[in-house]
Amino acid sequence: MSAANLSITVWNEGVHEARNEPASMAVNYPDGIHGAIAQGLAGHFPEASIRTAVLADEEHGLSEEVLAETDVLLWWGHIAHDQVSDAVVERVQRHVLGGMGLLVLHSGHFSKIFTRLLGTTCSLLWRNEAERELVWSVNPTHPIAEGIESPVIIPEQEMYGEFFDIPAPDELVFISSFDGGEVFRSGVTFSRGKGRIFYFSPGDQEYPVYHQAQIRQILANGVKWAAQPGIERVAPQVGNAQRGWFGA
């Protein structure tokens, strides 16, 4: 895969930024969470095409034309899941089933697109008390874990804990532990249709997690793993099989 030909779209609802809350966002994410994520990816893919989009954009910035050009879509949402158009969600789902990669980040676990693709509530245990998170690599040979230290130390972060109501993942790449003793499946992969999905939990709006070098490396690894440039963007179909040598 040539990173020069890679097309990446970073989607963020952008509501916290528009409200200027929490106050720490002005310091941690002056260009928005999407801006920080895009900046990190640009450092790893300097020749790739990287665009950003937010909820307030026309069609949420996810038109048919944009998605058709996107190899990997990154999705961050928190307090406006219900404001995402069902038509856009159906469009994104169709492209994922057809082979577009999808990275769902942090509280995007409750997004319409993630719950629809996984078919469960995707609910979890949480507590926001600025606890230290340790991200442990439990599958160090996986491409998403390449070059990642174990554990990755996040000084302050919202706690996500089990039970995490998701189907059994195809692959478990990272597990996180927190000061309160909780653990969480923080990095998991799924396949849906032709598409590859990576969920990665670290990255709350109150903490500068997306500026950490190792977090940026994980996201870049996830993009490389999920990307399938050039794939025919058609979801798998089931039809009437013609008689062949098996039935001869």
N, C-alpha and C positions, 0 to 999 in steps of 0.2 A: 504494500500500500504506500502510495506517495503522499506524504503530508502536504505537499505543495498543492495537491488537487482536492484536499479535504475541505468540506463545507460544514461549518459548525454554527448552530443557533443556540444562544443562551437566553432562555426565557425566565423572567422573574415577574411576579405580579406587581411589584413596585409600589405597593400601598404604604408600607412603612416609610419609604423614602418620601412619598408625596405628603405624608402627614408630619414629617420630621420627627418621628418617634420610633424607637427610643432615642434620647438625645445622643447616645453614644454612636449612632449611625453616622452623624455628620463627621465624626472623627474617623471611625473605622471604615466607612463605606461612602466617601464623598461622591463617588460616581455610581452609587448603588451597588447592591450585591451582584447584579448582573455585570456591572462594569469591572468589579474585582475578579470575578470568575473569568471573564473574557480576557482580562489583562494577564492572568495566570496562564491561560491556555495559549495566548499569543507568544509567551515566552518559550513554550514547548513546540509550538507550530507556527513559526514566524512567517511562513509562506502560505498558510491556510487562509481561507475566507471565513472570518468570524463575524457574525452579526449578533445584535442583541434585540430583544423585543420585550414589551411589558403589556400588562392587562389593558391599559388605556389606549393602546394602539388600535387602529382599525383592524378588525378581525383578530384582535390581540396580537397582531404582528405575525400571525401564523396562517397566512393565506395558502391556498393550494399551490401557488407558484413558489412561495418560500419553502414549504415543506418538500416539494418535489426536488428542490435544489439542496436540501439538507441531508447530510450523511448521518449526523448525530445531533439530537436535540437534548439540551440540559434543561431541567425544569425545577424551579424553586418557587414554592408557594407557602402561605401561612394562614392569613386571615381572610382571604377572598376566594376560597375554593368555589363557593356557591355562585360567584359572579362570572365564572368561566363559562362561555357559551357551550351548550351541549353539541351544537353543530361543529364547533372547533374541536371539541374532544373527540367526536366521531371521526373527524378528518385526521387528527393525530393518530388515533387508534388504527385507522386504515393504513397509514404510512408505516407505522411500527410493524403491523402484520405483514406488510410488503417488504420489510427489510431495513427501515430506518432505525438506527440505534437510539436508545433513550436512556439518559441518566437522570434519575429522580433523586433530589437532594433534600435532606433534613425533613422539614415538616411537609414536604411534598408527598409524604406517605399518605396523607389524607386527600390528595388531589383527586379530582374526578378521573383523570386518565389512569392513575396508578390503581385505584380501587376497581376500575372497570377492567383493566387488563388482568389483574390478579384474582378478582372475583370474591374478595373477602373484605372485612371492614378495615383492615390495615391499622387498627387501633393499637395503642401501646401505653405503657406506664411512663409518666414524665414528672419532672420536678425541676424548677429553674432556680438554682441557688449558687450559680457560678462555681460548680464543682470541677475538679480536675478529671479529665477523661484520658484513659489510656487505650489506644487503639492497637489491638494485638493482631498480628498477621497469623492466621491459622491455616493458610494455604499458600506458603511462600513461593511455590513454583508456579502459581497462577500469574498470567501476564499482568493483571491489575496490581499485583503485589510486587512487581519487579522493581528493585532499587529502593524498597521501602523498609525503613528500620522498624524494629518491633521491640517495645511499643512506640508508636507515635504519641508524643505527650502534648495534650492540649490543656494549657493552664486553667482556662475557665470555659465552661460549656454547659448548656442545658442538659440535664440527665434524661436519657431515653432508656427504658428498661423493659424487661420481659414481663408479661407475655406480649409478644409482637404477633398480631393476628394476620399472618401471611401464609400462603401455601409453603410447603417445604421447598426451599430454594434449590435451583439446579446446582449451585455452588455456594459455599460459605467461604468468604475470603477474609473478613475481619470480624472480630468480636471486641466490644468495648467494655471496660470496667470503670466504675465510678467510686468516689469517696464513700458513698453510702452503702457500698457493697453490691449494688446492682450490676448485672451484666446485660449486654444487648447485642443482637446480631446486626452489627453496624455496616457491614458490607456484603451484599448478597446479589447473586445474578439469577436471571430468569430468561427463558426464551418463549416468545409468543409469535406464532406464525414463523416468518423468516427473520423477525427482529430480535435483537439482543438488548436486554434491559439490565442495568446496574443500579441498585439502590445504595446510597451512601449517606449515613445520617449526620456526621459532624458538620456544623455550619449554621449556627443560630444567628439571628439578626443583631443580637446584643454583644457579640464577641467577634474579634477579628480573625476568625478561624480561616477564612478563605485567603488570607495573606500568608499563611504558613507554607513554607516550601514543600514539605512532605505532603500536605493536603493537596496542593496544586499538582504535585507529581501523581498522586492517586487519581485525580480527575483526568489528567492527561492520559494516564494508563487506561482508565476506563473508556475514554473516547477512542483510543486506538483499538481497544478490544471490541467495542460495540460497532465500529464503523465497517461498513461493507460497500464501499464506493463502487458504482457501476452496476450494482445489482438491479435486475428488473423489478420495479416497484409494484409488484402484483402479489396480493395475498394468495397463499396456497388454496387451490380449488379442488373439490371432490366432484367427480363426474361419472358418467356411465362408461365403464371399461369395455373396450372392444376385445373380442376374442383373440388371444395371442397363443403363444406356444404352450402356456400353462393350461389352456383349455382345449388345446387341439386334440 
